[in-house]
Amino acid sequence: MAAGGEQQQAHRPGTYKQKNKQHKHGKHRTKGEIGRENKGRVAVMALTKKQRRETRKMDRRNKANQLRRNKKDLVLTEKRKLGSRDGPPHLVAVIALHAEVDAGAVTKILRGEGVGGVVHEDQGVTGAKDSFGLVLPRFKQRFIFYRPDTADLHALLDVAKIADSLVFVLESTEGWDSYGEYCLSCFFAQGLPSHALVCQGVADLAVKKRSESRRVLSRLVESHFPDARLFPVDSEQDATLLLRHLSAQKQRRLGFRSRRSHLLAQRATYIPNTSQNGGGGPATGLGTLCVSGYIRGSPLQVNRLVHITGHGDFQLSQIDAPPLTPRPPAVHNNN
């Protein structure tokens, strides 16, 4: 009771009263919920090194060295297998980038007697111009040269997909024309494999024009191929240097080629079916296409579909082992 019969009034907070924030526990589970979910199970007090996957410093270094060595061996094996006795021949496509140059003259020099190779006409692409197989005992390499039709851009792009190396033939004064530059832009957009640049007619120029031509070509080549080397092909000695470069250069890896199987049909025959049940009768319009060539890229399985350019997808019937192909003879040292 207040003194003098006055009624006591309750305290009213003012505008400056402190208001503490409430504790926000968020969406964390309580201890009871965690216990009910675990159902009496307890965590491991101490994990072993094997369970923690902990390794010592020497073990980690040894593992890194093993991975590095395996990658190096894989690259060396792939490089040595190409064109060797146990691998597919080195497929080289010769492409002219100027209307005034003759790519057939380059293939003629490459198959000359002064190169020291053995030419096999049956190893080339049937029906194609200047397509032949070349065995070089000196370098222990096998090549297949193919000269596609430069007027068909789609054929050039298809050949660039499967060729191991491309040989671009340049003109001695201009290098390439407008159509050749357009082809190069398409090659770069699709993915350019290993390549070499050659020029013709430099030896036929005068001495003053010869040095000027080399300077112009070098400046032109550096704009598109900074690390490329220009090879003159006017003699069989120049052809030998070009073949050495093709056999020793590093192969560029393209993602779409390494993930898929690809093949250049060296020989193809079509066997029509007479009837669906195998007996006599009129032709049904169906048949079997027999294709011979070397499978490159990833291994090909008989149960998978194959795509034939310009025709569509088809089911494989069988894969037969190829006959023995010419191999580079072993070079014995008399010493």
C-alpha positions in Angstrom: 0.0 0.0 0.0 1.2 3.4 -0.8 1.4 6.1 1.9 -1.6 8.3 2.3 -4.0 5.9 0.6 -2.5 6.6 -2.9 -2.6 3.7 -5.4 0.7 2.4 -6.7 1.2 2.7 -10.5 3.0 0.2 -12.6 6.3 1.1 -14.2 6.0 2.0 -17.9 9.1 1.5 -20.0 10.3 4.5 -21.9 11.5 4.8 -25.5 15.1 4.0 -24.5 14.5 0.6 -23.0 17.1 -2.0 -24.1 15.6 -4.8 -26.2 17.8 -7.9 -26.4 17.6 -10.1 -29.6 16.1 -13.5 -29.3 18.3 -16.5 -29.9 17.8 -18.0 -33.3 18.8 -21.6 -33.4 18.1 -21.9 -37.1 17.3 -25.3 -38.6 19.8 -27.3 -36.5 18.7 -30.5 -35.1 18.5 -30.9 -31.3 20.4 -33.5 -29.4 17.3 -35.5 -29.0 16.6 -35.6 -32.7 20.2 -36.6 -33.4 20.0 -39.4 -30.9 16.8 -40.8 -32.2 18.2 -40.8 -35.8 21.5 -42.6 -34.7 19.5 -45.2 -32.7 22.3 -45.8 -30.3 25.2 -45.8 -32.8 28.3 -43.9 -31.9 31.0 -42.4 -34.1 34.4 -44.0 -34.4 36.8 -42.5 -31.9 39.9 -42.9 -34.1 40.3 -43.8 -37.7 43.2 -45.8 -39.1 45.5 -44.3 -41.7 44.1 -46.6 -44.3 40.6 -45.4 -43.6 41.7 -41.7 -43.6 43.7 -42.4 -46.7 46.7 -40.7 -45.3 50.1 -41.4 -47.0 53.6 -40.4 -46.2 55.5 -37.9 -48.2 57.6 -40.5 -49.9 54.5 -42.5 -50.9 52.9 -39.4 -52.4 56.1 -38.6 -54.3 56.4 -42.2 -55.6 52.8 -42.2 -56.7 53.2 -38.9 -58.6 56.4 -40.3 -60.3 54.5 -43.5 -61.3 51.6 -41.5 -62.9 54.1 -39.2 -64.7 56.0 -42.3 -66.0 52.9 -44.0 -67.2 51.7 -40.9 -69.1 55.2 -40.6 -70.7 55.2 -44.3 -71.7 51.7 -44.0 -73.2 52.7 -41.0 -75.3 56.0 -42.7 -76.5 54.1 -46.0 -77.3 51.5 -44.1 -79.3 54.3 -42.2 -81.2 56.3 -45.3 -81.9 53.3 -47.3 -83.0 52.3 -44.9 -85.8 53.9 -46.0 -89.0 55.9 -48.8 -87.4 55.9 -52.5 -88.0 53.0 -53.2 -85.6 50.9 -50.1 -86.1 48.9 -48.5 -88.9 50.7 -46.6 -91.6 51.2 -42.9 -91.3 48.4 -41.4 -93.3 49.5 -38.1 -95.0 47.1 -35.9 -97.1 48.7 -33.5 -99.6 46.6 -30.4 -100.1 47.3 -27.5 -102.4 46.4 -24.0 -101.1 46.9 -22.2 -104.3 45.4 -22.6 -107.8 48.8 -22.3 -109.5 50.6 -25.1 -107.6 50.5 -28.8 -108.5 50.2 -31.1 -105.5 50.8 -34.0 -107.8 54.3 -32.8 -108.4 55.0 -33.1 -104.7 53.8 -36.7 -104.5 55.8 -37.5 -107.6 59.0 -36.3 -105.9 58.1 -38.2 -102.7 57.8 -41.5 -104.6 61.1 -41.0 -106.5 64.0 -43.5 -106.4 66.3 -41.0 -104.7 64.2 -41.0 -101.6 65.1 -44.6 -100.9 61.6 -45.9 -100.3 59.6 -48.9 -101.7 56.4 -47.8 -103.4 53.3 -50.1 -103.1 50.5 -49.0 -105.4 48.1 -51.5 -103.9 48.3 -49.8 -100.4 46.8 -46.6 -101.6 43.2 -45.5 -101.9 41.5 -47.3 -104.8 40.3 -44.8 -107.5 42.1 -41.8 -106.0 44.8 -39.9 -107.8 48.4 -40.0 -106.5 47.5 -42.4 -103.6 50.2 -44.9 -102.8 51.9 -46.7 -100.0 55.6 -45.9 -99.2 57.9 -48.1 -97.0 61.1 -46.4 -95.8 63.6 -48.8 -94.4 65.9 -45.9 -93.5 63.4 -44.4 -91.1 61.6 -47.7 -90.3 58.3 -46.0 -91.3 55.3 -46.8 -93.5 53.3 -44.0 -95.2 50.1 -43.8 -97.1 49.9 -40.6 -99.3 46.5 -39.4 -100.4 45.7 -36.3 -102.5 42.1 -35.2 -102.1 40.1 -33.0 -104.5 40.7 -29.4 -103.4 37.5 -28.3 -105.1 35.3 -30.2 -102.7 35.6 -28.5 -99.3 33.6 -31.1 -97.5 35.9 -33.8 -98.8 38.9 -31.8 -97.5 37.3 -31.5 -94.0 36.5 -35.2 -93.9 40.1 -36.1 -94.9 41.5 -33.7 -92.2 39.4 -35.6 -89.6 41.2 -38.9 -90.2 44.7 -37.9 -91.5 47.6 -38.2 -89.2 49.4 -35.4 -91.0 48.6 -32.7 -93.5 51.0 -31.4 -96.1 50.0 -27.9 -97.3 51.6 -26.9 -100.7 52.2 -23.2 -101.0 53.0 -21.0 -104.0 56.5 -19.6 -104.1 55.5 -15.9 -104.2 52.0 -15.6 -102.8 51.7 -18.6 -100.5 48.0 -19.2 -100.7 45.1 -17.6 -102.5 41.7 -16.5 -101.1 40.2 -20.0 -101.4 43.2 -21.5 -99.7 42.8 -19.0 -96.8 39.2 -20.0 -96.6 40.1 -23.7 -96.4 42.6 -22.9 -93.6 40.0 -21.1 -91.6 37.7 -24.1 -91.9 40.6 -26.4 -90.8 41.3 -24.3 -87.8 37.6 -24.2 -86.8 37.3 -28.0 -87.1 40.6 -28.9 -85.5 44.0 -29.0 -87.3 46.1 -32.2 -86.9 49.8 -32.3 -87.3 50.9 -30.6 -90.5 53.9 -29.5 -92.6 54.2 -26.6 -95.0 56.0 -27.0 -98.3 56.6 -24.7 -101.3 57.5 -25.3 -104.9 59.4 -23.3 -107.5 61.8 -21.4 -105.1 64.9 -23.0 -106.7 63.7 -21.8 -110.2 63.7 -18.1 -109.1 66.6 -15.8 -109.5 69.0 -15.4 -106.5 67.6 -11.9 -105.5 64.0 -13.0 -105.9 64.7 -16.2 -104.1 65.7 -14.5 -100.8 62.8 -12.1 -101.1 60.3 -15.0 -101.7 61.6 -16.8 -98.6 61.2 -13.6 -96.5 57.6 -13.0 -97.8 56.6 -16.7 -97.2 58.2 -16.7 -93.7 56.2 -13.6 -92.8 53.0 -15.0 -94.2 53.5 -18.4 -92.5 54.1 -16.8 -89.1 50.7 -15.1 -89.2 48.9 -18.5 -89.2 51.5 -21.0 -88.1 53.9 -19.4 -85.6 55.9 -22.5 -84.9 55.9 -24.1 -88.3 58.8 -24.6 -90.6 58.7 -24.1 -94.4 60.2 -27.0 -96.4 61.2 -26.4 -100.1 60.3 -29.5 -102.2 62.2 -29.1 -105.5 64.5 -32.2 -105.3 64.5 -35.7 -103.8 66.9 -34.5 -101.1 64.3 -32.0 -100.0 61.7 -34.8 -100.0 63.9 -36.9 -97.7 64.0 -34.0 -95.2 60.2 -33.7 -95.4 59.7 -37.4 -94.8 62.1 -37.3 -91.8 60.1 -34.4 -90.4 56.8 -36.2 -90.9 58.0 -39.3 -89.1 59.6 -37.5 -86.2 57.2 -34.6 -85.5 54.8 -34.7 -82.5 51.3 -35.7 -83.2 48.6 -33.3 -82.1 45.8 -34.8 -80.2 42.3 -33.9 -81.1 39.4 -34.6 -78.7 36.8 -35.7 -81.3 39.3 -38.1 -82.9 40.6 -39.8 -79.8 37.0 -40.5 -78.5 35.8 -42.0 -81.8 36.9 -44.7 -84.3 37.6 -43.5 -87.8 38.7 -45.2 -91.0 39.7 -44.2 -94.5 38.3 -46.7 -97.0 41.2 -47.9 -99.1 39.0 -50.4 -101.0 35.2 -50.8 -101.0 33.0 -53.3 -102.7 29.2 -53.6 -102.7 27.5 -57.0 -102.8 23.7 -56.6 -103.5 21.2 -59.0 -101.9 19.1 -61.0 -104.4 16.2 -61.5 -101.9 15.5 -61.3 -98.3 15.6 -65.1 -97.6 18.8 -65.6 -99.6 17.2 -67.4 -102.5 16.9 -66.4 -106.1 14.7 -63.6 -107.1 14.7 -59.9 -108.0 17.0 -57.5 -106.3 15.7 -55.9 -103.1 17.9 -52.7 -103.2 19.8 -53.8 -100.1 23.2 -55.3 -99.8 26.5 -55.6 -98.0 29.3 -53.0 -98.2 32.8 -54.4 -97.7 35.2 -51.8 -96.6 39.0 -52.3 -96.2 41.2 -49.9 -94.2 43.0 -49.2 -91.0 40.9 -48.3 -87.9 42.4 -45.3 -86.0 41.4 -43.7 -82.8 39.5 -45.7 -80.2 38.9 -49.4 -80.8 35.8 -50.3 -82.9 33.3 -52.9 -81.7 31.2 -54.9 -84.1 28.0 -54.3 -82.1 28.2 -50.5 -82.6 26.8 -48.4 -85.5 29.1 -46.7 -88.0 28.4 -43.5 -89.9 29.3 -43.3 -93.6 29.7 -39.7 -94.7 26.8 -38.7 -96.9 24.8 -41.9 -96.4 23.9 -42.3 -92.7 24.3 -44.8 -89.9 24.6 -48.6 -90.5 25.0 -51.7 -88.4 28.2 -53.7 -88.7 28.0 -57.3 -89.8 31.5 -58.5 -89.1 35.1 -57.4 -88.7 37.7 -59.6 -90.4 41.5 -59.7 -89.8 43.4 -57.9 -92.5 46.1 -59.7 -94.6 49.7 -59.1 -94.0 50.9 -55.7 -95.2 54.4 -54.7 -96.3 56.6 -53.8 -93.3 59.8 -51.9 -93.2 62.6 -54.5 -93.4 65.0 -54.7 -90.4 68.2 -52.8 -90.9 71.2 -54.9 -89.7 74.5 -53.4 -88.8 77.4 -55.2 -90.3 79.8 -53.9 -87.6 
